[in-house]
């Protein structure tokens, strides 16, 4: 497992993205409102992600073809919480995240407003993003994302079970992070569970977020 010196990025929102780089993308509901009220909401949000990462159409009745971003963008990890979300991306083209987030947030907001008979903005402005420029930060940001829920090992709306081998989805790419642990899922699991002695790193990650998110 590689272990370069620990480095934290500055506490700023990314204005421009670069190709072949890792980014932690996150946002929350406007005025900290809940944006996932039940299982259907979580499922729809993840379904939109999947559709743009695979190009699958919505269903057999709706023949709309989703733009396939699979060759432009990899989703490495995610966690959805009641009032916010975290996504860990590796993008191959400089505008892949911009395209994904515009479509994801617009599509989900339209669904949510229609379902709950509301109007107006759902998310708190433009999504935030942090550039991940060191393996050590990649280690800790993936753990931070997976530790968001209190019962993180059983939380159904994160990619942690993909890393545990309990859930499979071709559109969630675990290899980049697992390769930091010699491809060993057990090593990664131990790393995640051994968070008590690494609270400083977790606190540092929370601090660097451009907008503090409620856990």
Buried (B, 14 or more C-beta within 10 A) or exposed (E): EEEEEBEBBEEEEBEEBEEEBBBBBBBBBBEEEEBBEEEEBBBBBBBBBBBBBBBBEEEEEEEEEBEEBBEBBBBBBBBBBBBBBBBBBBBBBBBBBBBBBEBBBEBBBEBBBEEEEEEEEBBBEEBBBBBBBBBBBBBBBBBBBBBBBEEBBEBEBBBBBBBBEEEEBEBBBBEBBBEBBEEEBEBBBEBBEEBEEBEEBBEBBEEBBBEEBEE
